[in-house]
Amino acid sequence: MTDMERRGRATEAFFGRRKGKQLRGQQAEKLSTLLPAFIIDLSAAPQEPLSTLFPVETNRLRLEIGFGGGEHLIHRAVETPSTGFIGVEPFVNSMQKLLASVDDAGARNVRVYNDDATQLLDWLPDGSIDQIDLLYPDPWPKRKHWKRRFVSKTNLDRFHRVLKPGGLFCFASDIDTYVNWTLLKCRDHGGFDWQATNAADWLTPYEGWPSTRYEAKARREGRSSAYLTFKRV
């Protein structure tokens, strides 16, 4: 990828920071050891079938974009070992935290990518993913920054291409404007059918949902969350 292509992608999709507090010696050493074993190499063609990314047999593939502290991803990976999980997170500290949890749990059904999620989406084969999770993404609350939100016509096109027919796009947020934004973007796209039939469907957490630190912060600050599910049509 050229420098110009990287700049174009950055202005399109990636605005987050990559580093926080400097990793301590043991943390940095563990990350340098684990990351090469779990990272997806986009310079190589996708495996056929894609499930062979994992050293264990999987019958479903699930992508989580921006896994943050990794609480949700590791919970789901341990809960459903027959599902292959791909987690995307450019933030180094979050990647270290997740991979340490994966190593401790002995989860072999996890693979990761540590850069712009659009790069991975463009690499994935058509109709290869059963579910995409976008959970508590950066809301960019200022109106002038709304164009930076990950949910966009361009990225919904990407989701629609890589999801299997009937595959799910799950979105959770505690920011009303982003919830409404996502509903409108998916409606206008035309390739996603919102699965809610009543208020309880979007106010009730997903089955088996583990609360995350982002959700706990929202609760402390008096904000409720919405859990949206869209089916790829």
N, C-alpha and C positions, 0 to 999 in steps of 0.2 A: 504494500500500500504506500502510495507516495505521500509526501508532506501535504500536498494540496488536498488529497483525498481525506487525510486525517483532519485537516482544518474544516473541510466541508462537513464531515460527520460530526465534529465537535459542535459546530454552530447549529447542526440539525438536532442533535439528541443528547450530547453529554455535557453537563455543566457542573457536576459534583466534584468535590474534592477527592483526592486519592490517598492522602496521608493525614494522620492525626498525630498522637503522641508517638515518639520513636519507640519501636519495638525493643524490648530488653533482649539481652544476649540469647537466652534460652528460647524466647518467642521467635526471634529472628532466625535462629538456627533451625527451629522446627518448621517454620514457614518455608525456608529454602530447601528443606528435605522433602516436605509433603507436597508442595505446589507442583513440582515436575511430575509427580506420580498421579495427580488428579486433574491437571489442566488439559483442556481440549486444544489441540494444535490445529489452527485454522489454515495453516499453510498446506496441510494435506487434505485430500478429498474426503468428504464424509464417508464413514463406513457404511457398508450395505450388508445387512440392515443396520440401522443406526443403533440398535440395541447392543451391538457388539462393542460399543464404547465401553461397556461395563464388563468386568470379569465374572459377573454372575448373571444368571438368566433373568430377564425382565420381560414383562408382558405389557407394560405401559411406560410412556415417557412423559415426564413433567418438567417444565421449565419455570424457574423462579427468577424474576428480574429484580435486582436490587435486594438481596436477602438480608441486608443490615447485620444485626447481631447473629443471624443464622438460627435463631431459636425455632422458627417455623420449619425451616428446611430439614434440620437434623431430626426434629420431632417426627415429621412425615416420613423421612427416610427409614427411621427405626420402626415406625408404625407399619409401613408397607414395604417390606424388603423386596417384593416382586415388582416394584415400580422403580424405574431408573430416573434419578433426579439430576437435572443440570441447573446449577446455580450461577448467576452472573452478579459480580460485585467488584467494582474497580477500587474500592476503599481498602487499602492494604490491611489495616487493623481488623476490619470485619472479616476479611479473607482468612487471616491468621486465626481468629477466634473460631470460625466455622471449621476449618481443617483440623484444629486441635480437638474439637468436639467429635468430628467424624472419626479421627484416629482413636480417641478414647472409646467410642461406641463400636468400633470395628465395622462401620458401615461401608460396604463395598459397592453400593448402588448409587454413588454420588460422583459427579464430575463437575468441574467448575471452569469459569472463564473470567478473567480479571481485567477486562477492558470494556469498551463501549458495547452495550448489548445489541446495537444494530448490526455490528460486525458479525456476531454469532447468528443473529436472525437471518442475515443474508447468506450465510454459509449453510444453514440447515436445509435439508431437502424438502421439497413440497410434501405436504401432508404427512409429516413425520412425528408430530407432537400431539399428545392426547390432551394436555392441559397447560395453560400459561397462567402463572400467578404473578400479579403486580400488587403487592401488599404494602400499604402506607408509603407510596412513592413520594418523593419531594413534591409538595403541593405548589411551590412557587406562588405564594399567596398574593403578591402584588400584581395588579392587572397587567402592568407593562411587561411582566415576566411570564404571563400565561403561555406564551408561545413556546416556552421551554419545557412545558409539561410533556411527559413521555407519551401520554395518550394523544395521538394526532392521526390525521387521515393517513399519512405516510406509514406510521408504525402499525396502525390497524390493518393496512394492506399487507404488511409483513406478517402480522399475526394470522391473518386469514390464509395466507399462502402456506405457512408451515403447520397450521393446525389440521388435523384430520377432519373430514366431514363429521359434524356432530361433536367435535372437540370443544373444550370449555376455555373461556377467558374469565378468570376470577380477579376482581378488583376490590380492594378494601381501603377505606380512608375515613378520617375523622374530620375532613375539611369539606363543608357543604358545597362550596363553589367547585371543588374538584369532582365531587360526586356528580353534581349536575352537569358539569363539563363532559364527563365520561359518558353519561347517559345520552347526551345530545350527540356526541361524536359517534357513538356506536349506532344510534338511530339513523343519523345521516349517512353513515357508511353503507348500511344496507346488508352487510354480510354477517351481522350478529343479532341474535334474537335474545332479548332480555328475558330471563326465566322466571321473574317474580310474578306472582298472581295476587299477592296481598302484602301489606306492610311488614308482616312478620318475616317474609322471605328475605328482605334486605336488612332488617334490623337484628336478625338472629345470626350469630357467628356460624361459620361453616362447621359441619359435623367434625368432631374431634379437634376443634380449633384450640391451639395453645396460645394463651395470651402472650403478647410480646411486650418489650419495654416501651415501644412506641405507643401501643394501645394503653398501657398503664399510665403513661404520661398524659394521654388524651383524657382519660378518666379523671385523673387528679386535677386537670384544668377545666373539667366540667363539660367536655365534648363527648358526644356519642359517636358511634361508628356506623358506617353502612357497608354491607357485604353484597356486592353485585356479582351475579353470574350471568354470562352471556354464552350462548351456544353458536358455534360456527355453522352458518347455513350457506 
